[in-house]
């Protein structure tokens, strides 16, 4: 899971957004490229592309504009959190 502007985990820094990886495997993939060889072909490259889009976003409006990320504010018990989802074509 990737969380924007949370606490307690590794933070990456985009143009002005902070994000964190709550999942250790995703964090290692981001930090060290660890585990790439275990992923299906194209998945690591697609991950890099999505993270690059997040890193280059100036604010949430940029993420909303990227329809492929399906960025949204959550409600109910997850109010105050955000979600983004991306699929990898052909994987």
N, C-alpha and C positions, 0 to 999 in steps of 0.2 A: 504494500500500500504506500502511496505517496501522499503526503499531507502538506498543504501549504500553510506556512507560518504557524507551526505548532511548537511544542516544547519537548525536550528530552531525548532527541535522537539526532543523527547526523544532519547537518544543514548544508544544502547547496545554496548558492546565491545566484539568482538571475539578475537581470537589469535592475530591478528593485523588489522583486518577489523573493521571499525565503521559502524554501520547501524542505521537507524531510522525508526520509524513507523509514517507515516503521518496520518494514520487512528487511531482515539482515541480508538476504540474498540479493535483493534489489540494490541495497546500499553498497554491497561489495561489487556488484556489476558496475555501478556508477563510479565508485572510487578506484577500483583496481582492475576492472574488466575481468574479474574472477567468475568462472563458471560459464563463460561464453561457449566453450567447446561442448557443453552438455545441452545447449539449446538447439532447437530445430533451425535449419538454415533460414536466415533473414530476420529472425526474432531479435537478436542482439543489435543488428543494424537499425531495425525499426524502433527499438528501445532508445538508442542513441538519438534518432531523429526526433522522437517525442520529447525527450529530456532537453534537447537543443531548443525546441519550440518554447518550452517552459522557461528555460534560462534566458531566452531573448525577450520574453514578455515583460513589458514595463509595468503592467498592473493587470487586474482581473479582466478588464475589458478586452485585452488582447487574447486572453484565453477563451472568453465567450465568443470572440470573432472566429476562432479556429473550430469550426463545427465538427471536424473530425475527432476532437478531443472530448466532445459531449460534456463540457464543463458545466456544473450546476451547483447551486446552494442546496444543502440538505435540510430537511425539516424534521419535526417530531423530536425523538430523543437524540437525534444527531444534528439538531439545530446549531448553527455556528460553524459547522464543518462544511467543506466543499468536496466535490467528487469530480474526477475526470476519468474517462474510460476511452480506450483506444483499441481497435482491433487491427490485426495484421492480415492483410489480404493474402490468401494462399497458404496460410499456416494453420 
